Amino acid sequence: MNKKDTSSGSRVERKKEVTRNKIISVALSLFKKQGFNETTMEQIARDVDIAKGTLYNYFPVKEAIVDEYIKRNFREKNQERIRELRRLHDTRARLTLVLGEMFEGVRAQKDLFEKYIIYRTKVLLSFHQDDSEKSGFHLAAAEIIELGQKSGEIRNDLPNYVLVELFEFAFIEAAKQFYLEPEKFNVRETVELCVDLCLNGIRPVVGKE
């Protein structure tokens, strides 16, 4: 590929990113103004000034827009988060940090996180791999796994994506308590429960090499 082709490709990608950012911004504004359920994909496309088909090329459903928004928010602080994870002394402390951030997000943006959790559950139960490797949660989980395996706290006989999905599934299951019994929801206790669920599944198997 010559320099001109590379430059042209970069411009196309930048233009796509601008459009993607605008879609997310417009959609979040509409969700906040009139509600998630009341906002349609057609309305989002109209306000972004793109064809409905173009919108579906970027995001197949409204929930995917929320998913990308939350992923980006979590990813923004990832460098600082990775430094903190490396400073902490064990897997329990690292999981507590990351899952604590996730649960604070649930409390701060209850309605959006409900859509996000439902969407992520569907993704986890599907047989299709998505782009989770680009999310801050995936990067943080991968860092926790690497550090834990080096210290012997985390088993290394499973693919990393299985361990990452275990973290996410534990978070989703624990977060359901907030929506089912919000009056009893306690962030500290829920994080501890979630961490215990994770640790019971990721510890090395005794006697297995």
Secondary structure as UniProt FT lines:
FT   HELIX           3..34
FT   TURN            36..38
FT   HELIX           41..48
FT   HELIX           52..58
FT   HELIX           62..76
FT   HELIX           78..87
FT   HELIX           91..108
FT   HELIX           110..125
FT   HELIX           132..134
FT   HELIX           136..150
FT   TURN            151..152
FT   HELIX           160..180
FT   HELIX           182..184
FT   HELIX           187..202
FT   TURN            206..207
//
